[in-house]
Amino acid sequence: MADESSSPIGWLIGLALLIAAVYFWRISIAFVGIVALTGLIAWAGYRMFSKSGQAQTAMDENNYAAALQLLQESGDHDQLISTLRFKVPFPGEDLKPRMLEAVRELLALQEAAADPANPHLPSELRAELARRTDESLSSLWPLCHKLTLLARAKVKPEALRERIAGVTSQLEDLARNAEATRNQLAHITLGASELEINVATEQVGAMKWQVTEMQRIDALLDG
């Protein structure tokens, strides 16, 4: 008799557990769906509205110049260097390290000039450095794009030896000038005369010539 009386109770308990399982299963499915939808919306927002996301979209479309420009504007220097190093193809073995060196030196100069902890740099020099380094970096991206087209077309560097040598030489000059200017900022930080400030300003002015030269070489690659 005890077994017969306990049987309905067991069924009721089993039914209650089944209902609870279905209830919580539906809640779990809904929760997973909400998380997935939120993640999808966040991803879409990142790709559409952030500079880094737009850069990734441009990179997926093989628009290297636009991608690098967007990363420059985003201020994410680590991502810019990483993208240039690992995702942007270059013809031959010499150009990529020269490009990376020039970009690193320009970014280091930009950061040194903008350092808020350094009160010793004249504001006019800071502003001029910010403008020139931005212009110098921006002048490199169309050139990068054309070099990637050569790499994607598997053009041998020997076929364009003279033009590629010109690019390499200008990248080396740009890196040296950026480093020299950064060293000059160190002298100013330690206490500079008007003459030393003028020398630093002239070195910054030299970047204008180099931007023009990079644009000229970029045009030469068009043939």
N, C-alpha and C positions, 0 to 999 in steps of 0.2 A: 504493500500500500504506500509505503514511503516513497518507493521509486515512482509510482504512478502520480502521486501528488507533486513531486518535484519536477516532473517532466515539463509541465506547462511553464513553470518558472524558468527552467533552463532555456526553453524556446524564447521566452520573453527577453531573457538576458542576451541570448544570441542575436535576436532581432534588434535589440537596442544597440548592441555593439556594431552590427552591420549598418544601421542608420547613422551612427556616429562616424563610422569609417567613411561612408559615402559623403557625409556632410563635410568632414575635414578634408577629404580628398578634393572635393569641389573647391573648397577654400584654398587649398594648396595650388590647384591648377590656376585659379584666379590670381593668386599672389604671383606665381611664376609668370603668368601672362602680363601682369602689370609691370613687373620688373623688366621683362623683355621689351615691352612697349616703351618704357621709360628710357631704357638703354638705347633703343633704336632712335628715339627722338633726340636724345643727347648726342648720339653719333652724327645724325643728320644736321643738327645745329652746329656741331663742331666743324663738319665738312663745309657747311654753307657760310658760316658767319665768322669763324676765326681765321686769322691769317695762316696759321699752321695747317688748318684743315683745307683751306683753299689751295695752299701750296701742295698738299698731298694729292688733291684732285688734278692740279696742273701737272704734277709729276706722273700720275697715272696716264695722262694724255700725252706724255713725252714733250710737254712744253717746259723745257728746262729753264729757259730765261725767266718766264713768269714765276715758276716755282721758287727759284733762287731769290728773285726780287721780293716775293711775298715773305720768305723766311727772313730776309734782311729787315723788312719792315716790321716783322713780328718781334724783333729783338732777341729771338732765341738763337744765340750764336752757336751753342753746342749742336743744335739741330741743323743749322746751316752748314757747319763744318762736316757733320756726319753725313748729310745728304750729298755734299760735294765729294766727299771721300768714297762713299760706298755705292751711290746710286747714279752718279753722273759719269758716263763713259767718255774717255779721251783717247785720241789716236796716239799710239806710241807710249813710251814709258816716262818721258821727260816732262811732259806738259802738266800732268796732274800734280806732282809734288811742287812744281813752280807756282801753279795756281793756288794750291793750298797755303804755301808759304806767304804769298802776297796777301791773301785774304786774312790769314791769321795776324799778320803784321798790321794790316789796316784796322782790324777789330781791336787789337791790343792798343793801338794809338787812339782809337775812338774811346775806349774805356778809360785810358789814362787821362785824356782831356776832359772827360765828363765826370771824373771821380769827385763826388761831393765832399769828400774828406780833405781835399786839397784846395786850400784857399789862396794859393800863391800864383795861380795862373790868371792872367788878365781875362776878363769876360769876353773881350773882342777876339782874343786868340782862341778861346773855347768855342765860340760861335763859328769862327772861320774853320776850325778843325772839324767840327761836326758836319759842316756843309761839304767840305772837301773830301772827307772820308766817305760820306754818303755818295757823293758823285763818283768817286773812284771805284767803290764797290759796284754801284749800278752800271758803270761802264764795262765791267767784266762779264756780266751775265749774258748779253747778246753774243759776246765772243765765245763764252762757254757753250752756248746753244749751237753755234755753228761748228765748233770743234766736236760736239757730240754727234752731229750729223755726219761728219767725216768718219767718226768711229763706227757709227751704226752702218755706214755704207762700206765699212772695212777698207777704207782708203789707206794705203801704206804711207807712213810719214815721209818716206823718201820721195814720194811723188810731189810733195809740197815742201821740200826741205827748206828752201829760202824763206818762204812765208812763215813756216812754223818756227824757224830760228828767230825771226823778228818778234814773234809773239813771246817766245821764251826769254829773249833779251829784255823786252819791256816789262815782263812780269818780275824779272830779277831786279830791274831798276826801281820798280814800284815798291817792292819789298824792302830794298835798301833805304829808299827815301823815307818810308814809313818808320823804319827802325831808327834812322838818324834823327827824325823829328821827335820820336818818343824819347830818345836820349837827351835831346835838347830840352824837352820838358822837365827832365830830371834836374838839369842844371838850373832851370828857372825856379824849380821847387826849392832848391838849396839856396836861392838868392841870386838873382840875375841883374845884370846891368841893362840899360836900354839897348845897347848894342846886341846883347845875347837874345833879347826879346825880338829885335828886328831880324836877326838871323833865323830864329824859329819861324817868324812870320813869312820870311822869304822861302823857307823850305816848304811851308804849307802851300805857298803860291806855286811852287814847282809841281804840285799835284795837278793843277789845272792843265799844265802842259802835258802831263802824263795821261790824263783823261782824254785829251784831244788826240794823243798819239795812239791810245788803245782804240779809239773810235776809227782812226785812220787804218789801223791794222785790221780791224773788224771789216771795214769796207774792202780792203785788199783781198780778204778771204772770199768775197763775192766774185772775185775774178775780174 
